[in-house]
Amino acid sequence: MSQIIRRLGTPPTARGSVTGANCPDIFELSDGRFAVIGTDVTEELESELPADASRAEYERIVVVSRETLIHAKADIPHR
């Protein structure tokens, strides 16, 4: 089973969240994958996917704010 080993970027409170709750976040997992907390927009964007993109029934399309990803950029491994 994978475990969260670290957050990528700054905590939500450092990005302006007053409570730190219910904010987008990105985490690196012990098996090398990444977990993302974001807003589920599957219904909204599925029809917009390019012809060569698809998702499995168990997958969801999520969005995170630009700020969340920019704050995580320095922590994303290059390889």
C-alpha positions in Angstrom: 0.0 0.0 0.0 1.3 3.5 -0.9 1.9 6.1 1.8 2.2 9.8 1.5 5.8 10.7 1.9 5.7 14.5 1.3 3.7 17.5 0.2 4.8 19.2 -3.0 4.7 22.9 -2.6 3.5 24.9 0.3 0.6 24.1 2.6 -2.8 25.6 1.9 -2.4 28.1 4.8 0.8 29.5 3.2 -1.2 30.0 -0.1 -3.8 32.1 1.6 -6.3 29.6 2.9 -7.7 30.9 6.2 -8.7 27.5 7.6 -6.3 25.3 5.6 -9.3 23.0 4.9 -10.7 21.9 1.6 -7.9 23.2 -0.5 -6.1 21.7 -3.5 -2.9 19.8 -2.6 -0.3 17.6 -4.3 1.5 14.7 -2.5 4.3 12.3 -3.5 3.6 8.7 -2.7 6.1 6.1 -1.5 5.7 4.1 -4.8 6.6 7.2 -6.9 3.1 8.1 -7.9 1.4 11.4 -7.0 -1.9 12.1 -5.2 -3.9 15.2 -6.0 -6.7 16.8 -4.0 -8.7 18.9 -6.5 -12.1 19.7 -7.7 -13.8 16.9 -9.6 -14.7 18.3 -13.1 -15.1 15.0 -14.9 -18.6 15.7 -16.1 -17.7 19.1 -17.2 -14.4 18.3 -19.1 -14.8 14.7 -20.3 -16.3 15.8 -23.6 -13.4 18.2 -24.1 -10.7 15.6 -23.9 -8.6 15.3 -27.1 -9.3 12.3 -29.4 -6.2 10.5 -28.1 -7.1 10.9 -24.4 -9.5 8.9 -22.3 -10.2 7.9 -18.8 -11.0 4.6 -17.1 -14.3 4.3 -15.3 -12.4 4.5 -11.9 -10.5 7.7 -13.0 -11.7 11.2 -12.4 -10.6 14.5 -14.0 -9.6 16.9 -11.3 -8.4 20.5 -11.3 -6.1 22.3 -9.0 -5.5 26.0 -9.0 -2.6 27.4 -11.0 -1.1 28.7 -7.7 -1.1 25.2 -6.2 0.9 23.8 -9.2 3.3 26.8 -9.3 4.0 26.4 -5.6 4.7 22.6 -6.2 6.9 23.1 -9.2 10.2 23.3 -7.4 9.4 20.1 -5.5 8.4 18.0 -8.6 11.3 15.6 -9.4 12.9 16.0 -12.8 13.0 12.2 -13.4 
